[in-house]
């Protein structure tokens, strides 16, 4: 696993593209695991701060309880549709998976639990410059950056 700063150091251009997709919109989607093992998705806000990917959970929220019990998560950037006729300009979407590490209390106006991400996988899905192929790029700490193209 890796902290966000390690992703940035290993693959700076890729990390910048992924971060831009997460920073482009306020709301993201977080997947956690319920006590019975079934998936739960929740809206969430995230922040990249001092080399960390951080997110919080309000007091009593189920996603926080999920993460304290089983820290595995998947995080998805906001999804926007390509503009018809301008598909090559579509920035794509990004996903980050890993384990949530309790980092104390949320500070500031809101109350709750703060989590930092130990990253196991980062994905950027987009189109090639001609908008004829779907491009999937993904990074893991063990295998580095890989790429696949699909018609």
C-alpha positions as a Markdown table, in Angstrom:
| # | Residue | x | y | z |
|---|---|---|---|---|
| 1 | Unk | 0.0 | 0.0 | 0.0 |
| 2 | Unk | 1.0 | 3.6 | -0.5 |
| 3 | Unk | 0.1 | 7.0 | 0.7 |
| 4 | Unk | -0.9 | 9.6 | -2.0 |
| 5 | Unk | 2.5 | 11.2 | -1.8 |
| 6 | Unk | 4.0 | 7.9 | -3.0 |
| 7 | Unk | 1.7 | 7.8 | -6.0 |
| 8 | Unk | 2.7 | 11.3 | -6.9 |
| 9 | Unk | 6.4 | 10.5 | -6.6 |
| 10 | Unk | 6.1 | 7.3 | -8.6 |
| 11 | Unk | 3.9 | 8.5 | -11.5 |
| 12 | Unk | 3.6 | 12.3 | -11.2 |
| 13 | Unk | 1.8 | 13.0 | -14.5 |
| 14 | Unk | -0.7 | 10.2 | -14.0 |
| 15 | Unk | -1.3 | 11.2 | -10.4 |
| 16 | Unk | -1.9 | 14.8 | -11.5 |
| 17 | Unk | -4.6 | 13.7 | -14.0 |
| 18 | Unk | -6.3 | 11.6 | -11.4 |
| 19 | Unk | -6.2 | 14.3 | -8.8 |
| 20 | Unk | -7.6 | 16.9 | -11.2 |
| 21 | Unk | -10.6 | 14.6 | -11.8 |
| 22 | Unk | -11.2 | 14.3 | -8.1 |
| 23 | Unk | -10.7 | 18.0 | -7.5 |
| 24 | Unk | -13.0 | 19.0 | -10.4 |
| 25 | Unk | -16.2 | 18.3 | -8.5 |
| 26 | Unk | -17.1 | 18.4 | -4.8 |
| 27 | Unk | -19.0 | 15.2 | -4.5 |
| 28 | Unk | -17.6 | 11.7 | -5.0 |
| 29 | Unk | -18.9 | 8.2 | -4.3 |
| 30 | Unk | -17.4 | 5.9 | -1.7 |
| 31 | Unk | -18.0 | 2.1 | -1.5 |
| 32 | Unk | -17.5 | 0.4 | 1.8 |
| 33 | Unk | -18.5 | -3.1 | 3.1 |
| 34 | Unk | -21.5 | -3.5 | 5.5 |
| 35 | Unk | -21.2 | -5.9 | 8.5 |
| 36 | Unk | -22.8 | -8.7 | 6.4 |
| 37 | Unk | -20.3 | -8.2 | 3.6 |
| 38 | Unk | -22.7 | -6.5 | 1.2 |
| 39 | Unk | -21.6 | -3.3 | -0.5 |
| 40 | Unk | -22.7 | 0.2 | 0.6 |
| 41 | Unk | -22.2 | 3.3 | -1.5 |
| 42 | Unk | -22.2 | 6.8 | 0.0 |
| 43 | Unk | -21.6 | 10.3 | -1.2 |
| 44 | Unk | -18.5 | 11.8 | 0.2 |
| 45 | Unk | -16.1 | 14.8 | -0.1 |
| 46 | Unk | -12.4 | 14.2 | -0.2 |
| 47 | Unk | -9.3 | 16.4 | 0.0 |
| 48 | Unk | -5.6 | 16.0 | -1.0 |
| 49 | Unk | -3.6 | 17.5 | 1.9 |
| 50 | Unk | 0.1 | 17.4 | 2.4 |
| 51 | Unk | 0.6 | 14.2 | 0.5 |
| 52 | Unk | -2.5 | 12.5 | 2.0 |
| 53 | Unk | -5.8 | 11.6 | 0.5 |
| 54 | Unk | -8.2 | 12.3 | 3.3 |
| 55 | Unk | -12.0 | 12.0 | 3.9 |
| 56 | Unk | -14.3 | 12.2 | 6.9 |
| 57 | Unk | -17.4 | 10.6 | 8.3 |
| 58 | Unk | -19.9 | 12.4 | 10.4 |
| 59 | Unk | -20.6 | 11.0 | 14.0 |
| 60 | Unk | -22.8 | 7.9 | 13.8 |
| 61 | Unk | -22.5 | 7.6 | 10.0 |
| 62 | Unk | -22.7 | 4.0 | 8.7 |
| 63 | Unk | -19.7 | 4.5 | 6.3 |
| 64 | Unk | -17.5 | 5.4 | 9.3 |
| 65 | Unk | -18.6 | 2.3 | 11.2 |
| 66 | Unk | -18.0 | 0.2 | 8.0 |
| 67 | Unk | -14.5 | 1.6 | 7.7 |
| 68 | Unk | -13.6 | 1.0 | 11.4 |
| 69 | Unk | -14.8 | -2.6 | 11.1 |
| 70 | Unk | -13.3 | -3.3 | 7.6 |
| 71 | Unk | -11.1 | -0.6 | 6.2 |
| 72 | Unk | -11.3 | -1.6 | 2.5 |
| 73 | Unk | -12.9 | 1.1 | 0.3 |
| 74 | Unk | -13.3 | 2.1 | -3.3 |
| 75 | Unk | -13.6 | 5.8 | -4.2 |
| 76 | Unk | -15.0 | 7.1 | -7.5 |
| 77 | Unk | -14.7 | 10.6 | -8.9 |
| 78 | Unk | -17.7 | 12.4 | -10.2 |
| 79 | Unk | -18.9 | 11.1 | -13.6 |
| 80 | Unk | -19.7 | 13.4 | -16.4 |
| 81 | Unk | -20.8 | 12.4 | -19.9 |
| 82 | Unk | -18.7 | 13.2 | -22.9 |
| 83 | Unk | -20.1 | 16.1 | -24.9 |
| 84 | Unk | -21.5 | 14.8 | -28.2 |
| 85 | Unk | -19.1 | 15.7 | -31.0 |
| 86 | Unk | -16.4 | 16.5 | -28.6 |
| 87 | Unk | -15.7 | 13.1 | -27.1 |
| 88 | Unk | -11.9 | 13.4 | -27.4 |
| 89 | Unk | -12.1 | 16.3 | -24.9 |
| 90 | Unk | -13.7 | 14.1 | -22.2 |
| 91 | Unk | -11.4 | 14.0 | -19.2 |
| 92 | Unk | -12.6 | 10.6 | -18.1 |
| 93 | Unk | -13.2 | 9.3 | -14.6 |
| 94 | Unk | -10.9 | 8.2 | -11.8 |
| 95 | Unk | -11.0 | 5.5 | -9.1 |
| 96 | Unk | -8.9 | 4.9 | -6.0 |
| 97 | Unk | -9.0 | 1.8 | -3.9 |
| 98 | Unk | -7.3 | 1.0 | -0.7 |
| 99 | Unk | -7.7 | 0.8 | 3.1 |
| 100 | Unk | -8.8 | 3.7 | 5.3 |
| 101 | Unk | -6.5 | 4.5 | 8.2 |
| 102 | Unk | -8.1 | 6.3 | 11.2 |
| 103 | Unk | -6.4 | 9.7 | 11.6 |
| 104 | Unk | -8.2 | 11.1 | 14.5 |
| 105 | Unk | -11.1 | 13.6 | 14.6 |
| 106 | Unk | -12.2 | 16.0 | 11.9 |
| 107 | Unk | -11.0 | 19.5 | 12.7 |
| 108 | Unk | -12.8 | 22.7 | 12.0 |
| 109 | Unk | -16.5 | 23.3 | 11.8 |
| 110 | Unk | -17.6 | 19.7 | 11.3 |
| 111 | Unk | -17.3 | 16.9 | 13.7 |
| 112 | Unk | -16.6 | 13.3 | 12.9 |
| 113 | Unk | -13.8 | 10.8 | 12.1 |
| 114 | Unk | -10.9 | 11.6 | 9.8 |
| 115 | Unk | -9.4 | 8.9 | 7.6 |
| 116 | Unk | -6.3 | 8.8 | 5.4 |
| 117 | Unk | -6.1 | 6.5 | 2.4 |
| 118 | Unk | -3.5 | 3.7 | 2.1 |
| 119 | Unk | -3.8 | 3.3 | -1.7 |
| 120 | Unk | -3.7 | -0.2 | -3.3 |
| 121 | Unk | -4.9 | 0.9 | -6.8 |
| 122 | Unk | -5.4 | 4.1 | -8.9 |
| 123 | Unk | -7.3 | 4.0 | -12.2 |
| 124 | Unk | -7.9 | 6.6 | -14.9 |
| 125 | Unk | -10.4 | 5.7 | -17.6 |
| 126 | Unk | -10.6 | 8.0 | -20.7 |
| 127 | Unk | -10.6 | 8.0 | -24.5 |
| 128 | Unk | -7.6 | 8.1 | -26.8 |
| 129 | Unk | -7.0 | 11.4 | -28.7 |
| 130 | Unk | -9.1 | 10.3 | -31.7 |
| 131 | Unk | -11.9 | 9.2 | -29.3 |
| 132 | Unk | -12.0 | 5.7 | -31.0 |
| 133 | Unk | -10.6 | 3.7 | -28.1 |
| 134 | Unk | -11.3 | 3.4 | -24.4 |
| 135 | Unk | -8.1 | 3.7 | -22.5 |
| 136 | Unk | -7.7 | 2.3 | -19.0 |
| 137 | Unk | -4.6 | 3.2 | -17.1 |
| 138 | Unk | -4.0 | 1.8 | -13.6 |
| 139 | Unk | -1.2 | 1.9 | -11.0 |
| 140 | Unk | -0.5 | -0.4 | -8.1 |
| 141 | Unk | 2.4 | -0.2 | -5.7 |
| 142 | Unk | 3.6 | -3.7 | -6.8 |
| 143 | Unk | 3.2 | -3.5 | -10.6 |
| 144 | Unk | 3.5 | 0.2 | -11.3 |
| 145 | Unk | 1.6 | 1.9 | -14.2 |
| 146 | Unk | -0.1 | -0.2 | -16.8 |
| 147 | Unk | -2.3 | 0.6 | -19.8 |
| 148 | Unk | -5.0 | -1.2 | -21.8 |
| 149 | Unk | -6.9 | 0.0 | -24.9 |
| 150 | Unk | -10.3 | -1.3 | -25.9 |
| 151 | Unk | -12.2 | -0.7 | -29.1 |
